[in-house]
């Protein structure tokens, strides 16, 4: 099957039973975004509502969040037709002389969040997003990302964004300060509450979906990509994820529906990203068939839901378009955090 005949139900495009089905789902979610790219490609406008951050950061969010899906697609050998558009965006967005410039990151800035998707792109698909760039373009991109070395991050899951950027830059030969990286990872360790569960920093102390789609997701990415260079830290992340899986499996019913609890419900099927991250890191605390079933049933649980507009672009909401579940940090681009499920 191809693209869904109903654009409001973008995951109804196929049976979501095979790897090829999931690859098609990634492409079907991206295609409606192509007309939303503003001139130059750096800024992507998903709608007219806003969040507590500035419009340039929101447009960066629109550009960066789909990378969580298309970068793993490329790393896994899947075809994608719009890398030229993505590369143009990276070049323009990091060029202070360009009208599409995203702006430099300040302390506690939303730009620091979106840097992680670009860092992941450098780590997993450098042949698409780094090697084709000219030397000056690479330098500007690296300099823009390196701001995260020195900027203040909230003492919560954001600390992992510095780690993901560090992994990406080091993959392409750009040095990143060990001291800054260790500081963030030490802070993450302070959030660990035991038995596989993290509190999301000092400000909230919440136990919620951020355990799955943030702490364990980034921890498993770090463990897989850092490898022997930081085997001790990576081993701790792996062990915590194995413990968490024993609990997290019970948040999903037999049809794949997850408990709709807590913050950021507009991230939707990001709740299944943990199962994808286990596969990425080669961790099987449950039988592989059980992990695959939890993952695919969860994706299928979204297949019939009207989570996009008539233009096919994901909308703020949960089971349907519903601005009432938004937060102050929810922009029209925020729902594309869901693409972390495609790791």
Protein Blocks (a to p, Z undefined) as FASTA:
>chain_A
ZZdfblklmmlmbnolafklmmmmmmmmmmmmmmmpcghilaccfbjbdcfbdfklmmmm
mmmmmmmmmmmmmmnopacfklmmmmmmmmmmmmmkbmklgbiadehiaklmmmmmmmmm
mmmmmmlmmmmpcfklmmmmmmmmmmmmmpccddbfklmmmmmmmmmmmmnopacdfklm
mmmmmmmmmmpgbjhiacehjknopacfklmmmmmmmmmmmmmmnmmmlmmlmmmmmmmm
mmmmmmmmmmpcfkopacdehehklnmmmmmmmmmmmmmnopafbcfklmmmmmmmmmmm
mmmpcfbcfkopacedjkbccfklpcfklcfklmmmmmmmmZZ
